[in-house]
Amino acid sequence: MDWQGQKLAEHLMQLPLVLFAVLAFITGYVLGSFQTMLLIYAAGVILTSLIMIPNWPFFNRHPLNWLDSSEAEKFPKPQPANLGTKKKTSKK
């Protein structure tokens, strides 16, 4: 799954979860049953998970092009800059 696919998956996951939460709250309030509310929301979470967890092809529309290993050897790795090489002398 690419980066944009992850963002899409998150948005597509949030929408059903919020809808099931609202539906569960309203149903639980009307029926006066906390257990019914929890069961509806749990069913929504399970259904959303079953739909969103598989790596569907539309999540891979923008694949990343990784650098070939032979190309990577041509370019040296960047080295961290030594900014603190000078020692400060303390005056007492």
N, C-alpha and C positions, 0 to 999 in steps of 0.2 A: 504494500500500500504506500503510495507516495504522500507527500506533505499535504497537497491539496485534497487528496482522497481522505486523509485523516480529518481535515477540517470539515469536509462534507459529511463524513461519518458522524462526527460529533454533533453537527447541526441536525442531521437526520435522526439521531438518537434522542436529543433533547426534546424535540417536538412531540413524539409519542409519549414520552415519560411525563411531560407536563399535561398532555391531554388525558392520560390515564389517571394522573393525580387529581385533576379537576373532576373527572367523571367519578372517581372513587369517593372523593369528598362529598360531592352532591348526593350520590346514591346512599352513602353512609349516613349523611345528615337526614335525608328524607326518611330512610328506614329506621333511623335511630340505632344503627348497628355498627359498632367499631370493628367487629370481626369481618363484616361484609366489606367495609371500606378497605381493610388490609388485604383481604383476599383479591379484590378487584385490582388493587395497585400491584400486588405481587404477580398476578397474572399478566398485567401490563409490562412489568419489568422482565418477566420470563419471555413473553412474546417479542418484546423489543430486542432482547439479547439474542434470541434465535434468528431474528431477521438481520441484525447488524454485525454479529460476530464473524460470520464467514467473509472471506476476502473476495467480494464480488468484483467482476471485471470493471465496472464503472468507477471503482475506487482507484484504478491504475491508469487513468487517462493521461497523466503527466509523469512518465517514469523519469528517474534520475539517470543521467549518463555519467557513469563512474569513469575515472581515468584508468586507462590500461596500465598494468604493472610495468610494462617496458617503457611507457611514457613517464611514469612516476619516477623511475630510476634516473632519468635524464636531468631532472630538476632536484637540486638539493633541498633538504628540509630547512625551513627557517629556524634560525637559532635565536633564543631569547637574548635581548639586549642586557648587558651588564651595566645598569645605571648606578649601582651603589659600589663601584670599585674603589673610589677614594675613601680613605679612612678619615674620619673627622677627629681632630685632636681636641681633647677636652681641656679647657683652661680652668685651673683651680686657683 
